[in-house]
Amino acid sequence: MMRAENATHTVDGNAAAGMLWDVFGTDVTALVGVCGGCGASAPFAETVVEIDEVAAIVRCRSCTHTLFTVLRDDQGVRLVLGALHEITRE
Ligand SMILES: [Zn+2]
């Protein structure tokens, strides 16, 4: 697959909701993730996300550690865990 550009956009978790939906099968933006790097807890909606057509890198807004990465390829969608320590549903 050829890509005309390799633009990466930095957005928040709300804008990545579709890609997260592909992984979890539901809207997870209200789930609270706890960062293993700095201990901050925040809804996925408030994370910092670097996104392009094939990947979304979800970072802690407090310390910028990568919480997890979503990869999309011909095989499907994969979630690669990073510093994400805990997920809480409130
Ligand atoms: Zn952090």
PDB file of the backbone (N, CA, C, O) and the ligand in Angstrom, with CONECT records:
HET     ZN  A 101       1
ATOM      1  N   MET A   1       0.842  -1.187   0.000  1.00  0.00           N
ATOM      2  CA  MET A   1       0.000   0.000   0.000  1.00  0.00           C
ATOM      3  C   MET A   1       0.883   1.245   0.000  1.00  0.00           C
ATOM      4  O   MET A   1       1.706   1.424   0.898  1.00  0.00           O
ATOM      5  N   MET A   2       0.720   2.081  -0.974  1.00  0.00           N
ATOM      6  CA  MET A   2       1.479   3.316  -1.045  1.00  0.00           C
ATOM      7  C   MET A   2       0.733   4.415  -0.305  1.00  0.00           C
ATOM      8  O   MET A   2      -0.490   4.541  -0.365  1.00  0.00           O
ATOM      9  N   ARG A   3       1.521   5.183   0.380  1.00  0.00           N
ATOM     10  CA  ARG A   3       0.918   6.319   1.054  1.00  0.00           C
ATOM     11  C   ARG A   3       1.478   7.603   0.478  1.00  0.00           C
ATOM     12  O   ARG A   3       2.691   7.745   0.328  1.00  0.00           O
ATOM     13  N   ALA A   4       0.609   8.526   0.158  1.00  0.00           N
ATOM     14  CA  ALA A   4       1.027   9.768  -0.456  1.00  0.00           C
ATOM     15  C   ALA A   4       1.803  10.636   0.532  1.00  0.00           C
ATOM     16  O   ALA A   4       2.699  11.392   0.156  1.00  0.00           O
ATOM     17  N   GLU A   5       1.433  10.506   1.808  1.00  0.00           N
ATOM     18  CA  GLU A   5       2.109  11.312   2.810  1.00  0.00           C
ATOM     19  C   GLU A   5       2.198  10.522   4.105  1.00  0.00           C
ATOM     20  O   GLU A   5       1.511   9.517   4.288  1.00  0.00           O
ATOM     21  N   ASN A   6       3.031  10.981   4.972  1.00  0.00           N
ATOM     22  CA  ASN A   6       3.220  10.296   6.246  1.00  0.00           C
ATOM     23  C   ASN A   6       2.942  11.282   7.374  1.00  0.00           C
ATOM     24  O   ASN A   6       3.710  11.401   8.328  1.00  0.00           O
ATOM     25  N   ALA A   7       1.844  11.968   7.236  1.00  0.00           N
ATOM     26  CA  ALA A   7       1.518  13.010   8.195  1.00  0.00           C
ATOM     27  C   ALA A   7       1.049  12.416   9.517  1.00  0.00           C
ATOM     28  O   ALA A   7       0.173  11.552   9.551  1.00  0.00           O
ATOM     29  N   THR A   8       1.633  12.885  10.578  1.00  0.00           N
ATOM     30  CA  THR A   8       1.194  12.494  11.909  1.00  0.00           C
ATOM     31  C   THR A   8       0.515  13.687  12.559  1.00  0.00           C
ATOM     32  O   THR A   8       1.044  14.798  12.569  1.00  0.00           O
ATOM     33  N   HIS A   9      -0.648  13.435  13.091  1.00  0.00           N
ATOM     34  CA  HIS A   9      -1.384  14.493  13.756  1.00  0.00           C
ATOM     35  C   HIS A   9      -1.400  14.224  15.248  1.00  0.00           C
ATOM     36  O   HIS A   9      -1.553  13.082  15.682  1.00  0.00           O
ATOM     37  N   THR A  10      -1.244  15.263  16.017  1.00  0.00           N
ATOM     38  CA  THR A  10      -1.366  15.131  17.462  1.00  0.00           C
ATOM     39  C   THR A  10      -2.747  15.626  17.871  1.00  0.00           C
ATOM     40  O   THR A  10      -3.121  16.775  17.637  1.00  0.00           O
ATOM     41  N   VAL A  11      -3.481  14.722  18.485  1.00  0.00           N
ATOM     42  CA  VAL A  11      -4.862  15.015  18.849  1.00  0.00           C
ATOM     43  C   VAL A  11      -5.069  14.563  20.297  1.00  0.00           C
ATOM     44  O   VAL A  11      -4.119  14.172  20.975  1.00  0.00           O
ATOM     45  N   ASP A  12      -6.315  14.622  20.759  1.00  0.00           N
ATOM     46  CA  ASP A  12      -6.580  14.045  22.071  1.00  0.00           C
ATOM     47  C   ASP A  12      -7.340  12.732  21.899  1.00  0.00           C
ATOM     48  O   ASP A  12      -7.691  12.336  20.788  1.00  0.00           O
ATOM     49  N   GLY A  13      -7.579  12.078  23.018  1.00  0.00           N
ATOM     50  CA  GLY A  13      -8.161  10.748  22.978  1.00  0.00           C
ATOM     51  C   GLY A  13      -9.513  10.697  22.302  1.00  0.00           C
ATOM     52  O   GLY A  13      -9.886   9.676  21.724  1.00  0.00           O
ATOM     53  N   ASN A  14     -10.253  11.796  22.372  1.00  0.00           N
ATOM     54  CA  ASN A  14     -11.565  11.811  21.720  1.00  0.00           C
ATOM     55  C   ASN A  14     -11.434  11.588  20.221  1.00  0.00           C
ATOM     56  O   ASN A  14     -12.242  10.887  19.613  1.00  0.00           O
ATOM     57  N   ALA A  15     -10.407  12.192  19.632  1.00  0.00           N
ATOM     58  CA  ALA A  15     -10.224  12.088  18.193  1.00  0.00           C
ATOM     59  C   ALA A  15      -9.767  10.700  17.777  1.00  0.00           C
ATOM     60  O   ALA A  15      -9.902  10.320  16.614  1.00  0.00           O
ATOM     61  N   ALA A  16      -9.225   9.937  18.728  1.00  0.00           N
ATOM     62  CA  ALA A  16      -8.775   8.578  18.438  1.00  0.00           C
ATOM     63  C   ALA A  16      -9.831   7.545  18.812  1.00  0.00           C
ATOM     64  O   ALA A  16      -9.572   6.342  18.782  1.00  0.00           O
ATOM     65  N   ALA A  17     -11.016   8.019  19.162  1.00  0.00           N
ATOM     66  CA  ALA A  17     -12.061   7.109  19.650  1.00  0.00           C
ATOM     67  C   ALA A  17     -12.360   5.989  18.655  1.00  0.00           C
ATOM     68  O   ALA A  17     -12.615   4.852  19.051  1.00  0.00           O
ATOM     69  N   GLY A  18     -12.328   6.317  17.357  1.00  0.00           N
ATOM     70  CA  GLY A  18     -12.641   5.313  16.353  1.00  0.00           C
ATOM     71  C   GLY A  18     -11.626   4.191  16.324  1.00  0.00           C
ATOM     72  O   GLY A  18     -11.980   3.016  16.229  1.00  0.00           O
ATOM     73  N   MET A  19     -10.351   4.566  16.408  1.00  0.00           N
ATOM     74  CA  MET A  19      -9.298   3.555  16.397  1.00  0.00           C
ATOM     75  C   MET A  19      -9.349   2.716  17.679  1.00  0.00           C
ATOM     76  O   MET A  19      -9.117   1.507  17.647  1.00  0.00           O
ATOM     77  N   LEU A  20      -9.650   3.361  18.794  1.00  0.00           N
ATOM     78  CA  LEU A  20      -9.773   2.630  20.060  1.00  0.00           C
ATOM     79  C   LEU A  20     -10.972   1.686  20.006  1.00  0.00           C
ATOM     80  O   LEU A  20     -10.928   0.581  20.546  1.00  0.00           O
ATOM     81  N   TRP A  21     -12.030   2.127  19.356  1.00  0.00           N
ATOM     82  CA  TRP A  21     -13.220   1.297  19.201  1.00  0.00           C
ATOM     83  C   TRP A  21     -12.862   0.021  18.445  1.00  0.00           C
ATOM     84  O   TRP A  21     -13.345  -1.064  18.768  1.00  0.00           O
ATOM     85  N   ASP A  22     -12.010   0.169  17.436  1.00  0.00           N
ATOM     86  CA  ASP A  22     -11.607  -1.001  16.642  1.00  0.00           C
ATOM     87  C   ASP A  22     -10.936  -2.064  17.517  1.00  0.00           C
ATOM     88  O   ASP A  22     -11.048  -3.259  17.244  1.00  0.00           O
ATOM     89  N   VAL A  23     -10.246  -1.627  18.559  1.00  0.00           N
ATOM     90  CA  VAL A  23      -9.538  -2.561  19.433  1.00  0.00           C
ATOM     91  C   VAL A  23     -10.480  -3.138  20.486  1.00  0.00           C
ATOM     92  O   VAL A  23     -10.556  -4.352  20.674  1.00  0.00           O
ATOM     93  N   PHE A  24     -11.185  -2.258  21.158  1.00  0.00           N
ATOM     94  CA  PHE A  24     -11.953  -2.673  22.328  1.00  0.00           C
ATOM     95  C   PHE A  24     -13.396  -3.048  21.986  1.00  0.00           C
ATOM     96  O   PHE A  24     -14.082  -3.686  22.784  1.00  0.00           O
ATOM     97  N   GLY A  25     -13.846  -2.653  20.807  1.00  0.00           N
ATOM     98  CA  GLY A  25     -15.211  -2.982  20.411  1.00  0.00           C
ATOM     99  C   GLY A  25     -16.261  -2.119  21.062  1.00  0.00           C
ATOM    100  O   GLY A  25     -17.453  -2.416  20.989  1.00  0.00           O
ATOM    101  N   THR A  26     -15.828  -1.062  21.694  1.00  0.00           N
ATOM    102  CA  THR A  26     -16.762  -0.146  22.329  1.00  0.00           C
ATOM    103  C   THR A  26     -16.062   1.190  22.523  1.00  0.00           C
ATOM    104  O   THR A  26     -14.870   1.323  22.248  1.00  0.00           O
ATOM    105  N   ASP A  27     -16.805   2.168  22.994  1.00  0.00           N
ATOM    106  CA  ASP A  27     -16.214   3.471  23.259  1.00  0.00           C
ATOM    107  C   ASP A  27     -15.519   3.438  24.621  1.00  0.00           C
ATOM    108  O   ASP A  27     -16.167   3.258  25.652  1.00  0.00           O
ATOM    109  N   VAL A  28     -14.210   3.610  24.615  1.00  0.00           N
ATOM    110  CA  VAL A  28     -13.455   3.513  25.865  1.00  0.00           C
ATOM    111  C   VAL A  28     -12.926   4.867  26.327  1.00  0.00           C
ATOM    112  O   VAL A  28     -12.127   4.933  27.261  1.00  0.00           O
ATOM    113  N   THR A  29     -13.360   5.938  25.685  1.00  0.00           N
ATOM    114  CA  THR A  29     -12.760   7.232  26.017  1.00  0.00           C
ATOM    115  C   THR A  29     -13.047   7.662  27.449  1.00  0.00           C
ATOM    116  O   THR A  29     -12.337   8.505  27.998  1.00  0.00           O
ATOM    117  N   ALA A  30     -14.096   7.083  28.065  1.00  0.00           N
ATOM    118  CA  ALA A  30     -14.422   7.453  29.450  1.00  0.00           C
ATOM    119  C   ALA A  30     -13.652   6.608  30.459  1.00  0.00           C
ATOM    120  O   ALA A  30     -13.639   6.923  31.649  1.00  0.00           O
ATOM    121  N   LEU A  31     -13.009   5.538  29.994  1.00  0.00           N
ATOM    122  CA  LEU A  31     -12.221   4.723  30.919  1.00  0.00           C
ATOM    123  C   LEU A  31     -11.020   5.522  31.409  1.00  0.00           C
ATOM    124  O   LEU A  31     -10.437   6.321  30.676  1.00  0.00           O
ATOM    125  N   VAL A  32     -10.666   5.285  32.672  1.00  0.00           N
ATOM    126  CA  VAL A  32      -9.553   6.004  33.269  1.00  0.00           C
ATOM    127  C   VAL A  32      -8.316   5.109  33.251  1.00  0.00           C
ATOM    128  O   VAL A  32      -8.326   3.997  33.779  1.00  0.00           O
ATOM    129  N   GLY A  33      -7.264   5.613  32.638  1.00  0.00           N
ATOM    130  CA  GLY A  33      -6.004   4.878  32.600  1.00  0.00           C
ATOM    131  C   GLY A  33      -5.027   5.454  33.616  1.00  0.00           C
ATOM    132  O   GLY A  33      -4.933   6.669  33.788  1.00  0.00           O
ATOM    133  N   VAL A  34      -4.300   4.560  34.288  1.00  0.00           N
ATOM    134  CA  VAL A  34      -3.274   4.999  35.234  1.00  0.00           C
ATOM    135  C   VAL A  34      -1.909   4.786  34.591  1.00  0.00           C
ATOM    136  O   VAL A  34      -1.588   3.688  34.135  1.00  0.00           O
ATOM    137  N   CYS A  35      -1.119   5.842  34.562  1.00  0.00           N
ATOM    138  CA  CYS A  35       0.205   5.798  33.945  1.00  0.00           C
ATOM    139  C   CYS A  35       1.207   5.143  34.891  1.00  0.00           C
ATOM    140  O   CYS A  35       1.311   5.519  36.059  1.00  0.00           O
ATOM    141  N   GLY A  36       1.935   4.171  34.380  1.00  0.00           N
ATOM    142  CA  GLY A  36       2.961   3.523  35.177  1.00  0.00           C
ATOM    143  C   GLY A  36       4.229   4.354  35.292  1.00  0.00           C
ATOM    144  O   GLY A  36       5.108   4.055  36.100  1.00  0.00           O
ATOM    145  N   GLY A  37       4.315   5.391  34.483  1.00  0.00           N
ATOM    146  CA  GLY A  37       5.495   6.239  34.525  1.00  0.00           C
ATOM    147  C   GLY A  37       5.444   7.252  35.659  1.00  0.00           C
ATOM    148  O   GLY A  37       6.404   7.401  36.415  1.00  0.00           O
ATOM    149  N   CYS A  38       4.312   7.950  35.772  1.00  0.00           N
ATOM    150  CA  CYS A  38       4.215   9.028  36.758  1.00  0.00           C
ATOM    151  C   CYS A  38       3.062   8.850  37.721  1.00  0.00           C
ATOM    152  O   CYS A  38       2.926   9.619  38.672  1.00  0.00           O
ATOM    153  N   GLY A  39       2.224   7.841  37.488  1.00  0.00           N
ATOM    154  CA  GLY A  39       1.125   7.583  38.410  1.00  0.00           C
ATOM    155  C   GLY A  39      -0.118   8.410  38.157  1.00  0.00           C
ATOM    156  O   GLY A  39      -1.112   8.269  38.871  1.00  0.00           O
ATOM    157  N   ALA A  40      -0.079   9.271  37.151  1.00  0.00           N
ATOM    158  CA  ALA A  40      -1.248  10.092  36.858  1.00  0.00           C
ATOM    159  C   ALA A  40      -2.390   9.213  36.358  1.00  0.00           C
ATOM    160  O   ALA A  40      -2.169   8.230  35.651  1.00  0.00           O
ATOM    161  N   SER A  41      -3.602   9.577  36.732  1.00  0.00           N
ATOM    162  CA  SER A  41      -4.764   8.892  36.185  1.00  0.00           C
ATOM    163  C   SER A  41      -5.609   9.896  35.436  1.00  0.00           C
ATOM    164  O   SER A  41      -5.840  11.008  35.910  1.00  0.00           O
ATOM    165  N   ALA A  42      -6.073   9.493  34.254  1.00  0.00           N
ATOM    166  CA  ALA A  42      -6.856  10.392  33.418  1.00  0.00           C
ATOM    167  C   ALA A  42      -7.680   9.573  32.451  1.00  0.00           C
ATOM    168  O   ALA A  42      -7.266   8.491  32.035  1.00  0.00           O
ATOM    169  N   PRO A  43      -8.855  10.091  32.090  1.00  0.00           N
ATOM    170  CA  PRO A  43      -9.648   9.404  31.074  1.00  0.00           C
ATOM    171  C   PRO A  43      -8.878   9.318  29.757  1.00  0.00           C
ATOM    172  O   PRO A  43      -8.098  10.210  29.426  1.00  0.00           O
ATOM    173  N   PHE A  44      -9.103   8.246  29.018  1.00  0.00           N
ATOM    174  CA  PHE A  44      -8.464   8.109  27.708  1.00  0.00           C
ATOM    175  C   PHE A  44      -8.763   9.317  26.821  1.00  0.00           C
ATOM    176  O   PHE A  44      -7.955   9.694  25.972  1.00  0.00           O
ATOM    177  N   ALA A  45      -9.922   9.909  27.027  1.00  0.00           N
ATOM    178  CA  ALA A  45     -10.294  11.074  26.215  1.00  0.00           C
ATOM    179  C   ALA A  45      -9.312  12.221  26.373  1.00  0.00           C
ATOM    180  O   ALA A  45      -9.204  13.076  25.494  1.00  0.00           O
ATOM    181  N   GLU A  46      -8.587  12.243  27.504  1.00  0.00           N
ATOM    182  CA  GLU A  46      -7.692  13.370  27.776  1.00  0.00           C
ATOM    183  C   GLU A  46      -6.229  13.045  27.505  1.00  0.00           C
ATOM    184  O   GLU A  46      -5.349  13.853  27.801  1.00  0.00           O
ATOM    185  N   THR A  47      -5.965  11.873  26.945  1.00  0.00           N
ATOM    186  CA  THR A  47      -4.586  11.548  26.605  1.00  0.00           C
ATOM    187  C   THR A  47      -4.143  12.344  25.387  1.00  0.00           C
ATOM    188  O   THR A  47      -4.958  12.942  24.684  1.00  0.00           O
ATOM    189  N   VAL A  48      -2.847  12.341  25.155  1.00  0.00           N
ATOM    190  CA  VAL A  48      -2.301  12.947  23.947  1.00  0.00           C
ATOM    191  C   VAL A  48      -2.040  11.820  22.948  1.00  0.00           C
ATOM    192  O   VAL A  48      -1.357  10.847  23.267  1.00  0.00           O
ATOM    193  N   VAL A  49      -2.582  11.954  21.748  1.00  0.00           N
ATOM    194  CA  VAL A  49      -2.496  10.870  20.767  1.00  0.00           C
ATOM    195  C   VAL A  49      -1.828  11.377  19.500  1.00  0.00           C
ATOM    196  O   VAL A  49      -2.243  12.377  18.914  1.00  0.00           O
ATOM    197  N   GLU A  50      -0.777  10.659  19.087  1.00  0.00           N
ATOM    198  CA  GLU A  50      -0.165  10.922  17.788  1.00  0.00           C
ATOM    199  C   GLU A  50      -0.725   9.887  16.836  1.00  0.00           C
ATOM    200  O   GLU A  50      -0.544   8.686  17.038  1.00  0.00           O
ATOM    201  N   ILE A  51      -1.402  10.348  15.803  1.00  0.00           N
ATOM    202  CA  ILE A  51      -2.174   9.417  14.987  1.00  0.00           C
ATOM    203  C   ILE A  51      -1.886   9.622  13.504  1.00  0.00           C
ATOM    204  O   ILE A  51      -1.757  10.753  13.034  1.00  0.00           O
ATOM    205  N   ASP A  52      -1.786   8.510  12.773  1.00  0.00           N
ATOM    206  CA  ASP A  52      -1.805   8.548  11.315  1.00  0.00           C
ATOM    207  C   ASP A  52      -2.654   7.374  10.845  1.00  0.00           C
ATOM    208  O   ASP A  52      -3.408   6.811  11.638  1.00  0.00           O
ATOM    209  N   GLU A  53      -2.552   6.997   9.586  1.00  0.00           N
ATOM    210  CA  GLU A  53      -3.468   5.970   9.076  1.00  0.00           C
ATOM    211  C   GLU A  53      -3.224   4.595   9.675  1.00  0.00           C
ATOM    212  O   GLU A  53      -4.144   3.780   9.752  1.00  0.00           O
ATOM    213  N   VAL A  54      -2.006   4.331  10.095  1.00  0.00           N
ATOM    214  CA  VAL A  54      -1.669   2.971  10.523  1.00  0.00           C
ATOM    215  C   VAL A  54      -1.397   2.824  12.015  1.00  0.00           C
ATOM    216  O   VAL A  54      -1.320   1.704  12.518  1.00  0.00           O
ATOM    217  N   ALA A  55      -1.255   3.911  12.713  1.00  0.00           N
ATOM    218  CA  ALA A  55      -0.911   3.806  14.126  1.00  0.00           C
ATOM    219  C   ALA A  55      -1.454   4.976  14.930  1.00  0.00           C
ATOM    220  O   ALA A  55      -1.602   6.091  14.429  1.00  0.00           O
ATOM    221  N   ALA A  56      -1.743   4.690  16.180  1.00  0.00           N
ATOM    222  CA  ALA A  56      -2.082   5.738  17.135  1.00  0.00           C
ATOM    223  C   ALA A  56      -1.224   5.501  18.373  1.00  0.00           C
ATOM    224  O   ALA A  56      -1.314   4.453  19.012  1.00  0.00           O
ATOM    225  N   ILE A  57      -0.397   6.480  18.700  1.00  0.00           N
ATOM    226  CA  ILE A  57       0.456   6.394  19.889  1.00  0.00           C
ATOM    227  C   ILE A  57      -0.207   7.229  20.973  1.00  0.00           C
ATOM    228  O   ILE A  57      -0.332   8.448  20.853  1.00  0.00           O
ATOM    229  N   VAL A  58      -0.628   6.548  22.033  1.00  0.00           N
ATOM    230  CA  VAL A  58      -1.384   7.207  23.093  1.00  0.00           C
ATOM    231  C   VAL A  58      -0.435   7.510  24.248  1.00  0.00           C
ATOM    232  O   VAL A  58       0.138   6.601  24.849  1.00  0.00           O
ATOM    233  N   ARG A  59      -0.277   8.787  24.549  1.00  0.00           N
ATOM    234  CA  ARG A  59       0.691   9.208  25.559  1.00  0.00           C
ATOM    235  C   ARG A  59       0.011   9.814  26.779  1.00  0.00           C
ATOM    236  O   ARG A  59      -1.072  10.392  26.691  1.00  0.00           O
ATOM    237  N   CYS A  60       0.679   9.664  27.918  1.00  0.00           N
ATOM    238  CA  CYS A  60       0.268  10.308  29.158  1.00  0.00           C
ATOM    239  C   CYS A  60       0.431  11.819  28.997  1.00  0.00           C
ATOM    240  O   CYS A  60       1.480  12.292  28.560  1.00  0.00           O
ATOM    241  N   ARG A  61      -0.607  12.571  29.352  1.00  0.00           N
ATOM    242  CA  ARG A  61      -0.525  14.016  29.217  1.00  0.00           C
ATOM    243  C   ARG A  61       0.434  14.619  30.248  1.00  0.00           C
ATOM    244  O   ARG A  61       0.987  15.699  30.040  1.00  0.00           O
ATOM    245  N   SER A  62       0.620  13.907  31.356  1.00  0.00           N
ATOM    246  CA  SER A  62       1.465  14.444  32.427  1.00  0.00           C
ATOM    247  C   SER A  62       2.953  14.256  32.156  1.00  0.00           C
ATOM    248  O   SER A  62       3.741  15.182  32.350  1.00  0.00           O
ATOM    249  N   CYS A  63       3.345  13.057  31.706  1.00  0.00           N
ATOM    250  CA  CYS A  63       4.785  12.784  31.590  1.00  0.00           C
ATOM    251  C   CYS A  63       5.201  12.368  30.174  1.00  0.00           C
ATOM    252  O   CYS A  63       6.384  12.136  29.926  1.00  0.00           O
ATOM    253  N   THR A  64       4.270  12.273  29.267  1.00  0.00           N
ATOM    254  CA  THR A  64       4.471  11.942  27.854  1.00  0.00           C
ATOM    255  C   THR A  64       4.954  10.513  27.607  1.00  0.00           C
ATOM    256  O   THR A  64       5.276  10.173  26.469  1.00  0.00           O
ATOM    257  N   HIS A  65       5.014   9.668  28.638  1.00  0.00           N
ATOM    258  CA  HIS A  65       5.293   8.252  28.389  1.00  0.00           C
ATOM    259  C   HIS A  65       4.221   7.681  27.461  1.00  0.00           C
ATOM    260  O   HIS A  65       3.071   8.118  27.499  1.00  0.00           O
ATOM    261  N   THR A  66       4.591   6.713  26.634  1.00  0.00           N
ATOM    262  CA  THR A  66       3.611   6.034  25.786  1.00  0.00           C
ATOM    263  C   THR A  66       2.819   5.036  26.623  1.00  0.00           C
ATOM    264  O   THR A  66       3.376   4.072  27.149  1.00  0.00           O
ATOM    265  N   LEU A  67       1.532   5.272  26.739  1.00  0.00           N
ATOM    266  CA  LEU A  67       0.671   4.362  27.513  1.00  0.00           C
ATOM    267  C   LEU A  67       0.432   3.080  26.727  1.00  0.00           C
ATOM    268  O   LEU A  67       0.580   1.975  27.250  1.00  0.00           O
ATOM    269  N   PHE A  68       0.062   3.247  25.472  1.00  0.00           N
ATOM    270  CA  PHE A  68      -0.091   2.107  24.580  1.00  0.00           C
ATOM    271  C   PHE A  68      -0.125   2.604  23.150  1.00  0.00           C
ATOM    272  O   PHE A  68      -0.308   3.794  22.891  1.00  0.00           O
ATOM    273  N   THR A  69       0.054   1.668  22.221  1.00  0.00           N
ATOM    274  CA  THR A  69       0.047   1.992  20.804  1.00  0.00           C
ATOM    275  C   THR A  69      -0.970   1.095  20.106  1.00  0.00           C
ATOM    276  O   THR A  69      -1.039  -0.105  20.373  1.00  0.00           O
ATOM    277  N   VAL A  70      -1.743   1.678  19.226  1.00  0.00           N
ATOM    278  CA  VAL A  70      -2.668   0.912  18.403  1.00  0.00           C
ATOM    279  C   VAL A  70      -2.086   0.844  16.996  1.00  0.00           C
ATOM    280  O   VAL A  70      -1.795   1.871  16.383  1.00  0.00           O
ATOM    281  N   LEU A  71      -1.918  -0.391  16.488  1.00  0.00           N
ATOM    282  CA  LEU A  71      -1.367  -0.587  15.154  1.00  0.00           C
ATOM    283  C   LEU A  71      -2.417  -1.226  14.265  1.00  0.00           C
ATOM    284  O   LEU A  71      -3.052  -2.210  14.644  1.00  0.00           O
ATOM    285  N   ARG A  72      -2.592  -0.667  13.097  1.00  0.00           N
ATOM    286  CA  ARG A  72      -3.552  -1.210  12.146  1.00  0.00           C
ATOM    287  C   ARG A  72      -2.799  -1.667  10.896  1.00  0.00           C
ATOM    288  O   ARG A  72      -2.080  -0.880  10.280  1.00  0.00           O
ATOM    289  N   ASP A  73      -2.963  -2.928  10.525  1.00  0.00           N
ATOM    290  CA  ASP A  73      -2.358  -3.401   9.280  1.00  0.00           C
ATOM    291  C   ASP A  73      -3.318  -4.383   8.613  1.00  0.00           C
ATOM    292  O   ASP A  73      -4.479  -4.498   9.007  1.00  0.00           O
ATOM    293  N   ASP A  74      -2.822  -5.084   7.604  1.00  0.00           N
ATOM    294  CA  ASP A  74      -3.690  -5.994   6.862  1.00  0.00           C
ATOM    295  C   ASP A  74      -4.224  -7.129   7.727  1.00  0.00           C
ATOM    296  O   ASP A  74      -5.253  -7.725   7.409  1.00  0.00           O
ATOM    297  N   GLN A  75      -3.524  -7.429   8.823  1.00  0.00           N
ATOM    298  CA  GLN A  75      -3.937  -8.531   9.697  1.00  0.00           C
ATOM    299  C   GLN A  75      -5.060  -8.117  10.642  1.00  0.00           C
ATOM    300  O   GLN A  75      -5.753  -8.963  11.207  1.00  0.00           O
ATOM    301  N   GLY A  76      -5.229  -6.831  10.803  1.00  0.00           N
ATOM    302  CA  GLY A  76      -6.242  -6.353  11.741  1.00  0.00           C
ATOM    303  C   GLY A  76      -5.671  -5.252  12.600  1.00  0.00           C
ATOM    304  O   GLY A  76      -4.824  -4.472  12.164  1.00  0.00           O
ATOM    305  N   VAL A  77      -6.144  -5.202  13.817  1.00  0.00           N
ATOM    306  CA  VAL A  77      -5.735  -4.139  14.725  1.00  0.00           C
ATOM    307  C   VAL A  77      -5.092  -4.762  15.952  1.00  0.00           C
ATOM    308  O   VAL A  77      -5.597  -5.741  16.501  1.00  0.00           O
ATOM    309  N   ARG A  78      -3.979  -4.189  16.374  1.00  0.00           N
ATOM    310  CA  ARG A  78      -3.265  -4.689  17.543  1.00  0.00           C
ATOM    311  C   ARG A  78      -3.081  -3.587  18.564  1.00  0.00           C
ATOM    312  O   ARG A  78      -2.861  -2.426  18.218  1.00  0.00           O
ATOM    313  N   LEU A  79      -3.173  -3.965  19.820  1.00  0.00           N
ATOM    314  CA  LEU A  79      -2.888  -3.054  20.916  1.00  0.00           C
ATOM    315  C   LEU A  79      -1.571  -3.477  21.551  1.00  0.00           C
ATOM    316  O   LEU A  79      -1.443  -4.596  22.048  1.00  0.00           O
ATOM    317  N   VAL A  80      -0.587  -2.571  21.531  1.00  0.00           N
ATOM    318  CA  VAL A  80       0.714  -2.857  22.121  1.00  0.00           C
ATOM    319  C   VAL A  80       0.840  -2.040  23.402  1.00  0.00           C
ATOM    320  O   VAL A  80       0.836  -0.810  23.369  1.00  0.00           O
ATOM    321  N   LEU A  81       0.949  -2.727  24.512  1.00  0.00           N
ATOM    322  CA  LEU A  81       0.960  -2.032  25.794  1.00  0.00           C
ATOM    323  C   LEU A  81       2.296  -1.360  26.056  1.00  0.00           C
ATOM    324  O   LEU A  81       3.356  -1.900  25.739  1.00  0.00           O
ATOM    325  N   GLY A  82       2.224  -0.175  26.641  1.00  0.00           N
ATOM    326  CA  GLY A  82       3.412   0.549  27.037  1.00  0.00           C
ATOM    327  C   GLY A  82       3.392   0.777  28.536  1.00  0.00           C
ATOM    328  O   GLY A  82       3.411  -0.170  29.322  1.00  0.00           O
ATOM    329  N   ALA A  83       3.353   2.044  28.924  1.00  0.00           N
ATOM    330  CA  ALA A  83       3.428   2.376  30.346  1.00  0.00           C
ATOM    331  C   ALA A  83       2.076   2.260  31.050  1.00  0.00           C
ATOM    332  O   ALA A  83       1.979   2.480  32.257  1.00  0.00           O
ATOM    333  N   LEU A  84       1.045   1.917  30.298  1.00  0.00           N
ATOM    334  CA  LEU A  84      -0.283   1.818  30.917  1.00  0.00           C
ATOM    335  C   LEU A  84      -0.258   0.783  32.036  1.00  0.00           C
ATOM    336  O   LEU A  84       0.061  -0.385  31.816  1.00  0.00           O
ATOM    337  N   HIS A  85      -0.597   1.232  33.232  1.00  0.00           N
ATOM    338  CA  HIS A  85      -0.478   0.365  34.407  1.00  0.00           C
ATOM    339  C   HIS A  85      -1.817  -0.243  34.783  1.00  0.00           C
ATOM    340  O   HIS A  85      -1.880  -1.383  35.243  1.00  0.00           O
ATOM    341  N   GLU A  86      -2.880   0.512  34.589  1.00  0.00           N
ATOM    342  CA  GLU A  86      -4.164   0.094  35.115  1.00  0.00           C
ATOM    343  C   GLU A  86      -5.268   0.806  34.337  1.00  0.00           C
ATOM    344  O   GLU A  86      -5.105   1.950  33.913  1.00  0.00           O
ATOM    345  N   ILE A  87      -6.389   0.116  34.157  1.00  0.00           N
ATOM    346  CA  ILE A  87      -7.566   0.737  33.557  1.00  0.00           C
ATOM    347  C   ILE A  87      -8.709   0.619  34.551  1.00  0.00           C
ATOM    348  O   ILE A  87      -8.986  -0.460  35.074  1.00  0.00           O
ATOM    349  N   THR A  88      -9.359   1.726  34.799  1.00  0.00           N
ATOM    350  CA  THR A  88     -10.473   1.733  35.741  1.00  0.00           C
ATOM    351  C   THR A  88     -11.733   2.218  35.037  1.00  0.00           C
ATOM    352  O   THR A  88     -11.698   3.179  34.269  1.00  0.00           O
ATOM    353  N   ARG A  89     -12.827   1.552  35.304  1.00  0.00           N
ATOM    354  CA  ARG A  89     -14.115   2.003  34.792  1.00  0.00           C
ATOM    355  C   ARG A  89     -14.899   2.564  35.964  1.00  0.00           C
ATOM    356  O   ARG A  89     -15.205   1.861  36.927  1.00  0.00           O
ATOM    357  N   GLU A  90     -15.217   3.848  35.859  1.00  0.00           N
ATOM    358  CA  GLU A  90     -15.866   4.504  37.006  1.00  0.00           C
ATOM    359  C   GLU A  90     -17.365   4.547  36.836  1.00  0.00           C
ATOM    360  O   GLU A  90     -18.069   5.062  37.705  1.00  0.00           O
TER     361      GLU A  90
HETATM  362 ZN    ZN A 101       2.587   9.624  33.113  1.00  0.00          ZN2+
END
